[in-house]
Amino acid sequence: MYTIQMQKECGCFKKSDYTNPMTFENKDDALMQARLMENHMNREFCQKQS
């Protein structure tokens, strides 16, 4: 079981469809989701989650 957990949730994250934490059955799925989230947050969010 693999988990993605945001340490600091900005308002953009709280308003999004993302959940915290997110759990996955395998490492590849968790890594793919983490990369997708990273790209989306870097483009669309307020940048306070850094």
Helices and strands as residue ranges (DSSP letters): E 2-4, H 11-15, E 22-24, H 27-44
